[in-house]
Amino acid sequence: MEENIKMRKSAAAQKLELLYLDRWIAVVNKPEGLLSVPYSGCKSHTAQSLLEQILRKQGVVNSRHHPYAVHRLDRETSGVMMFAMTEQSQKVIMDSWYSMVTQRLYRALAEISAYAKKNPLSDSGLIDDELAMNAYNIGFVPKPGELDKKGHKFKTVPARTHYTILESNSFYALFELSLDTGKKNQIRAHLAFHGYPLAGDFEHRAHSSPFNRLCLHACSLEFTHPFTHENLKFEVPEPEEWRKIIKKEDFRLKEYKKHQK
């Protein structure tokens, strides 16, 4: 928990990057540790509120023209996300999201657990385990026959994650992922269930945090503009050090342990 608090505080010092803006949509690069949108009673900064500040300084925001949420990234996930700029465009985008978005990719740096070394995932494939939520509102994959504290079966929802392992060493693997469904904590829960918890994801049994953050990044968003019908693609690469830690030839167990919680 202390680790997460530090990560969230550090986000306040980072800038939200505006990648694209027109009269209908805005695309931003969200830093890790920042909420996408506010929840009831939220007083902290969010990607939505910071975008509104940026646009207010540009004289773009008014009572009818300001950011509206159309999707979310988890607080600890960084990367590309979209906002609508009018209530009308919000409805159009949300109603056509799965047809207008042609590609949405993530990169993740994951630990390779002892279980994964004995039962490795193939180089690419589909994970389709159903997800449940625990008492702390964290998504996870229940084990076969697992019951909640009241002795009931967990209520689950379908979830589908496509993955490719791009690179790996003895300790970490770099994944590229895309989603057929956008469930809360989907990537984190799916990879952890198969023995690949994301680095920094202590809620899903990670043991290390080499970069003092949860290593999940939305690197690419491609879509057909709902009003101009242009094909637009926005890419922000994952941090370079994620690849460096895998390529490092002198990486040894003692260095891995040094980064453990």
C-alpha positions as CSV (number, residue, x, y, z in Angstrom):
1,M,0.0,0.0,0.0
2,E,2.9,2.4,0.9
3,E,4.4,1.6,-2.6
4,N,1.1,2.5,-4.3
5,I,0.8,5.8,-2.4
6,K,4.3,6.8,-3.5
7,M,3.5,5.9,-7.1
8,R,0.3,8.1,-7.0
9,K,2.1,11.1,-5.5
10,S,4.7,10.9,-8.2
11,A,2.0,11.2,-10.8
12,A,1.1,14.6,-9.6
13,A,4.5,15.9,-10.8
14,Q,4.0,14.4,-14.3
15,K,2.3,16.2,-17.1
16,L,-0.6,15.0,-19.1
17,E,0.5,15.2,-22.8
18,L,-2.1,16.4,-25.4
19,L,-1.5,14.3,-28.5
20,Y,-4.5,15.5,-30.7
21,L,-7.5,17.8,-30.5
22,D,-10.3,18.7,-32.8
23,R,-13.9,19.9,-32.2
24,W,-15.1,16.3,-31.5
25,I,-12.3,14.4,-29.8
26,A,-9.1,14.8,-27.8
27,V,-6.3,12.1,-27.4
28,V,-3.8,12.3,-24.5
29,N,-0.9,10.4,-23.1
30,K,-1.8,9.7,-19.4
31,P,1.0,9.2,-16.8
32,E,0.9,6.2,-14.4
33,G,-0.6,6.9,-11.0
34,L,-3.3,9.2,-12.3
35,L,-7.0,8.4,-12.3
36,S,-8.7,8.6,-15.8
37,V,-11.9,10.2,-14.5
38,P,-13.2,11.2,-11.0
39,Y,-15.3,9.0,-8.8
40,S,-18.0,10.3,-6.5
41,G,-16.3,12.6,-3.9
42,C,-12.9,12.5,-5.6
43,K,-10.8,15.6,-4.9
44,S,-7.6,14.5,-6.6
45,H,-6.5,15.4,-10.1
46,T,-7.6,13.1,-13.0
47,A,-6.7,12.9,-16.7
48,Q,-10.1,14.5,-17.4
49,S,-9.5,17.4,-15.0
50,L,-5.9,18.0,-16.2
51,L,-7.1,18.0,-19.9
52,E,-9.8,20.5,-19.0
53,Q,-7.1,22.7,-17.4
54,I,-5.0,22.5,-20.5
55,L,-7.9,23.4,-22.8
56,R,-9.1,26.2,-20.5
57,K,-5.7,27.9,-20.9
58,Q,-6.1,27.5,-24.7
59,G,-9.6,29.1,-24.5
60,V,-11.2,25.9,-25.9
61,V,-13.4,24.9,-22.9
62,N,-16.8,26.4,-22.3
63,S,-20.2,25.1,-20.9
64,R,-20.9,23.1,-24.1
65,H,-17.4,22.2,-25.1
66,H,-15.3,20.3,-22.5
67,P,-13.9,16.7,-22.1
68,Y,-16.3,13.8,-21.7
69,A,-15.1,10.3,-20.8
70,V,-15.5,7.5,-23.4
71,H,-13.3,4.9,-21.9
72,R,-10.8,4.5,-19.0
73,L,-7.3,3.3,-18.1
74,D,-6.6,1.9,-14.7
75,R,-5.0,4.4,-12.4
76,E,-1.6,2.8,-12.5
77,T,-1.7,2.2,-16.3
78,S,0.0,4.8,-18.5
79,G,-0.5,5.6,-22.2
80,V,-2.9,6.7,-24.9
81,M,-6.5,7.4,-24.2
82,M,-9.4,9.4,-25.8
83,F,-11.9,11.9,-24.6
84,A,-15.0,13.3,-26.4
85,M,-15.3,17.1,-26.6
86,T,-19.1,17.4,-26.7
87,E,-21.9,15.4,-25.2
88,Q,-23.1,14.5,-28.7
89,S,-19.7,13.1,-29.7
90,Q,-19.5,11.2,-26.4
91,K,-22.7,9.4,-27.3
92,V,-21.6,8.7,-30.9
93,I,-18.2,7.3,-29.8
94,M,-19.5,5.2,-27.0
95,D,-22.3,3.7,-29.2
96,S,-19.7,2.8,-31.9
97,W,-16.6,2.1,-29.8
98,Y,-16.1,-1.5,-30.8
99,S,-16.6,-0.8,-34.5
100,M,-14.6,2.5,-34.8
101,V,-11.6,1.3,-32.8
102,T,-9.5,-0.9,-35.1
103,Q,-6.5,-1.5,-32.9
104,R,-5.7,-0.9,-29.2
105,L,-2.4,-2.3,-28.0
106,Y,-0.7,-2.6,-24.6
107,R,2.8,-3.4,-23.5
108,A,3.4,-5.1,-20.1
109,L,6.6,-6.1,-18.3
110,A,5.8,-9.2,-16.2
111,E,7.7,-11.4,-13.8
112,I,8.1,-15.0,-14.7
113,S,7.1,-17.0,-11.6
114,A,8.3,-20.5,-10.7
115,Y,4.8,-21.7,-11.8
116,A,5.2,-20.1,-15.2
117,K,8.6,-21.6,-15.7
118,K,7.1,-25.1,-15.2
119,N,3.9,-24.2,-17.1
120,P,4.9,-21.5,-19.6
121,L,2.5,-19.8,-22.0
122,S,3.1,-20.3,-25.7
123,D,4.8,-17.4,-27.5
124,S,1.4,-16.0,-28.5
125,G,-2.2,-16.9,-27.9
126,L,-5.6,-16.1,-26.3
127,I,-6.4,-16.0,-22.6
128,D,-10.1,-16.3,-22.0
129,D,-10.5,-17.1,-18.3
130,E,-13.6,-15.5,-16.7
131,L,-13.0,-12.7,-14.2
132,A,-14.5,-12.0,-10.8
133,M,-14.1,-9.1,-8.3
134,N,-12.8,-9.6,-4.8
135,A,-13.9,-7.7,-1.7
136,Y,-11.4,-4.9,-2.5
137,N,-12.9,-4.4,-6.0
138,I,-9.8,-5.9,-7.7
139,G,-10.3,-8.2,-10.7
140,F,-9.0,-11.8,-10.5
141,V,-9.5,-15.2,-12.0
142,P,-11.1,-17.6,-9.5
143,K,-9.6,-21.1,-9.3
144,P,-11.8,-24.0,-10.3
145,G,-14.3,-24.6,-7.4
146,E,-13.1,-21.6,-5.5
147,L,-15.9,-20.0,-3.3
148,D,-16.2,-16.6,-1.7
149,K,-16.3,-16.0,2.1
150,K,-20.0,-16.8,2.2
151,G,-19.5,-20.2,0.5
152,H,-21.0,-19.0,-2.8
153,K,-19.5,-19.3,-6.3
154,F,-17.9,-16.1,-7.5
155,K,-20.0,-14.1,-10.0
156,T,-17.8,-14.0,-13.2
157,V,-17.8,-12.2,-16.5
158,P,-16.3,-13.2,-19.8
159,A,-12.9,-11.7,-20.7
160,R,-10.6,-12.3,-23.7
161,T,-7.0,-11.1,-23.9
162,H,-4.7,-11.7,-26.9
163,Y,-1.0,-11.7,-26.2
164,T,2.4,-12.1,-27.7
165,I,5.6,-12.5,-25.8
166,L,8.1,-10.1,-27.5
167,E,11.2,-10.7,-25.4
168,S,12.2,-12.5,-22.1
169,N,15.0,-13.4,-19.9
170,S,15.0,-15.7,-16.8
171,F,13.1,-13.2,-14.7
172,Y,10.9,-10.9,-16.9
173,A,8.9,-11.1,-20.1
174,L,7.7,-8.2,-22.2
175,F,4.2,-8.8,-23.5
176,E,2.2,-7.1,-26.3
177,L,-1.6,-7.4,-25.6
178,S,-4.9,-6.5,-27.1
179,L,-8.4,-6.9,-25.7
180,D,-11.7,-8.3,-27.0
181,T,-13.3,-7.2,-23.8
182,G,-12.3,-4.2,-21.5
183,K,-12.9,-5.5,-18.0
184,K,-11.4,-3.9,-14.9
185,N,-7.8,-5.2,-14.2
186,Q,-8.2,-7.7,-17.1
187,I,-4.6,-7.8,-18.3
188,R,-3.3,-7.9,-14.7
189,A,-5.6,-10.7,-13.6
190,H,-5.1,-12.8,-16.7
191,L,-1.3,-12.7,-16.7
192,A,-1.1,-13.2,-13.0
193,F,-3.3,-16.3,-13.1
194,H,-0.9,-17.9,-15.5
195,G,2.1,-17.0,-13.4
196,Y,3.2,-13.7,-15.0
197,P,2.2,-11.0,-12.5
198,L,3.1,-7.5,-13.8
199,A,6.2,-6.0,-12.3
200,G,5.0,-3.7,-9.5
201,D,1.6,-5.3,-9.2
202,F,1.7,-6.4,-5.6
203,E,-2.1,-6.8,-5.6
204,H,-1.6,-9.7,-8.0
205,R,1.3,-11.3,-6.1
206,A,4.3,-9.6,-7.9
207,H,7.6,-9.8,-6.0
208,S,9.5,-6.9,-7.5
209,S,9.1,-3.3,-8.7
210,P,12.2,-2.4,-10.7
211,F,10.8,0.9,-11.8
212,N,8.6,1.9,-8.8
213,R,5.4,1.5,-10.8
214,L,3.0,-1.0,-12.2
215,C,4.5,-1.9,-15.6
216,L,1.4,-1.6,-17.9
217,H,1.2,0.9,-20.8
218,A,-1.4,1.6,-23.5
219,C,1.0,2.1,-26.4
220,S,-1.3,2.4,-29.4
221,L,-4.8,3.5,-30.3
222,E,-6.0,3.3,-33.9
223,F,-9.5,4.3,-34.9
224,T,-11.8,5.6,-37.7
225,H,-12.8,9.2,-36.8
226,P,-16.5,9.0,-36.1
227,F,-17.2,12.4,-37.8
228,T,-14.5,12.9,-40.5
229,H,-14.0,9.2,-41.1
230,E,-10.2,9.6,-41.2
231,N,-8.1,6.7,-40.1
232,L,-6.1,8.0,-37.1
233,K,-3.3,6.2,-35.1
234,F,-1.6,7.4,-32.0
235,E,1.5,5.6,-30.6
236,V,3.5,6.2,-27.4
237,P,6.2,3.6,-26.8
238,E,6.6,1.9,-23.4
239,P,9.5,3.1,-21.3
240,E,12.9,2.2,-22.9
241,E,14.2,0.7,-19.6
242,W,11.6,-2.1,-19.8
243,R,13.5,-3.6,-22.8
244,K,16.9,-2.8,-21.3
245,I,16.2,-4.9,-18.2
246,I,15.5,-7.9,-20.4
247,K,18.4,-7.3,-22.8
248,K,20.9,-6.8,-20.0
249,E,23.3,-9.7,-20.3
250,D,24.7,-9.3,-16.8
251,F,21.3,-9.3,-15.1
252,R,21.6,-11.8,-12.2
253,L,19.4,-13.0,-9.4
254,K,20.9,-10.7,-6.8
255,E,19.8,-7.7,-8.9
256,Y,16.3,-9.1,-9.2
257,K,16.2,-9.6,-5.4
258,K,17.4,-6.0,-4.9
259,H,14.2,-4.8,-6.6
260,Q,11.9,-7.1,-4.6
261,K,9.4,-5.6,-2.2
